[in-house]
Amino acid sequence: MGSLAISGGDPAVAVPYRTFAHPRIDDGDFRRLADPELRDQVVSFDGLGLVSRVEDTFRDVLGLGGYTMATNSGTSALYALYYAAGLGEGDEVLVPAYTFFATAMPLFRLGCRPVLVDSTDNGNIDPADIRRKITPATKAVVITHMWGVPCDMDEILAVAAEFGLPVLEDASHAHGATYRGTVTGAFGSGAAWSLGAKKIVTGGQGGILHSPDSEFLERAFLVSRANDKQHDRGITSAHLQPYAVTGSGLNLRIHPFSAFAVEGQLRSLPRQLSERRESAALLARELGRLPGLSVPRVPDGAEPAWYAFPLQYDPAALGGLPREDFVRAVVAEGAVEADIPGSTCPLTRFRAFTGEDGTYPGAPVSRITHDEADFPGAHRFHAGIVKLPVWYGEQRLEYARAYVDAITKVVENVKDLL
Ligand SMILES: Cc1ncc(COP(=O)(O)O)c(C=O)c1O
C-alpha cells in the first residue's frame, strides 16, 4: 500500500463508498400512497387501522407478544413508559450513565430523580453498579442496549428480582436483537424503541412502546391517545375508562405517514438483521486482530442488532496517536462514515445531571448531582469509541471490506502520522 491519503497518497478505497443509504424504502411503497384507500388512511386522525396494523406487525415481526403502541418519537415512548410504570415525584430511577440522554430526560418531567449507573467494558449498564446504587427510594431500573448489543440480562434480571424492581428497556438501538433466544424489549415490565432518524426501523420520527401487561398499555394510552377511535385497543379497565375521552393531558400519536414508512421496513427487518450480522462478523474478524483496536464484547448467547459497530481504539498501542487523528486518517482513506459520537456520551457531560440549580422553566429542583469521576467505565468506553456503520443490502460485504482496508492501511502506516 502507498502513502496515507491524509498525506497526499491514494485512498485505500478506490470506489468511493459514500454515505450508506438507509432505510431502503422501495419506490413501490411510496407509489402506494396514490392508492385512494391508503391516502385516506394517512390523512386520517388515527390511521384508520394503519397505525394498529404497524403496532401489531412490529410486535409479531420482533416476536414480542403482549401489547404495543406507536408514538411520535422514542422520547415520547419513553415518557409514556415511565408514566405507565407509575413512576413519579421523588422516585429514584436507575439509568445508564452511558446512553443517549433521551433515555433519562423524560424522568424529570414526571418528577423522578435519575440515578446514574456505570458501564461495563462494552458500554452497557453494569449489573454490579446497579446493586450498589439501589436505595429504599429506588423504584425501577432502566437499561439501554447500546449500539444494538444486548445488556448482560441474566445478571440484571437477577439483581432486579432480588430487590423487587421493575426493569424497563430502552431498545432504541436494538430492534430485533436477542439474548438467549428472547428479543430485547421483552425482558421487563415494558420497553421503548425510537423509530427516529437513522434507526434500524425508522419513520423519520416515531416510537414504539411495548408491555406484556394490558393494563400497563392502557396507562400508556391514557397519556398518549385521548379520545382514541381504535376501540379494539383503547382503555377498558373500569378505573381508567372514565378518563378515556380526555386522556391525561398529551397527544403522543405517531403520524400516519411515519407509520406508513415503518410498515414497509418491518417486512424486510429479519433480512436486514441477518445481513447486518454478516457485515459485523466481518468487521469483528478483521479489525479484532489489528493492534490498538478491539471489538465489543457480546454477551454469551446474544445476537446484536448492530445499529452501529462500536470499535474501541487504544492510542497506547499505536504510538500515542490521538483518536481524532486516527479517525481523520481513516476517513481520508474512504471510510467516510467512521465517527466519534458527540451527543451520545456519558450523561455527566450534561448540566441536567450535574448542576443543582433550575435554569429552565420546570427544571427539576431536587435532581441528583453526579460527579464524572464516579463513572470510570462510561468515560473509558466513550473515550475509546470509533463508531462504524453496519451495512446490509447487496453490497454489504464490499462496504465492510472497504472499511477494513481503510482502517488496516492507517494502522500499518501509523508511524507516518506520529
Ligand atoms: C438510546 C436512545 N434512546 C432514545 C432516543 C430518543 O428517540 P427519539 O429521537 O425518537 O425521540 C434515541 C434516539 O436517538 C436513542 O438513541
The ligand as a Tripos MOL2 file, in Angstrom:
@<TRIPOS>MOLECULE
LIG
   16    16     1     0     0
SMALL
NO_CHARGES

@<TRIPOS>ATOM
      1 C1        -30.8940    5.1230   23.0220 C.3       1 LIG1
      2 C2        -31.8860    6.1410   22.5680 C.ar      1 LIG1
      3 N1        -32.9430    6.4130   23.3530 N.ar      1 LIG1
      4 C3        -33.8840    7.3170   22.9960 C.ar      1 LIG1
      5 C4        -33.7810    8.0170   21.8170 C.ar      1 LIG1
      6 C5        -34.7950    9.0690   21.5160 C.3       1 LIG1
      7 O1        -35.5470    8.7780   20.4060 O.3       1 LIG1
      8 P1        -36.2150    9.9280   19.5190 P.3       1 LIG1
      9 O2        -35.1090   10.6900   18.8820 O.co2     1 LIG1
     10 O3        -37.0320    9.1470   18.5380 O.co2     1 LIG1
     11 O4        -37.0540   10.7480   20.4260 O.co2     1 LIG1
     12 C6        -32.7190    7.7570   20.9550 C.ar      1 LIG1
     13 C7        -32.6500    8.4790   19.6710 C.2       1 LIG1
     14 O5        -31.7010    8.9060   19.1480 O.2       1 LIG1
     15 C8        -31.7320    6.8210   21.3480 C.ar      1 LIG1
     16 O6        -30.6610    6.5750   20.5820 O.3       1 LIG1
@<TRIPOS>BOND
     1     1     2 1
     2     2     3 ar
     3     2    15 ar
     4     3     4 ar
     5     4     5 ar
     6     5     6 1
     7     5    12 ar
     8     6     7 1
     9     7     8 1
    10     8     9 2
    11     8    10 1
    12     8    11 1
    13    12    13 1
    14    12    15 ar
    15    13    14 2
    16    15    16 1
@<TRIPOS>SUBSTRUCTURE
     1 LIG1         1 GROUP 0 **** ****
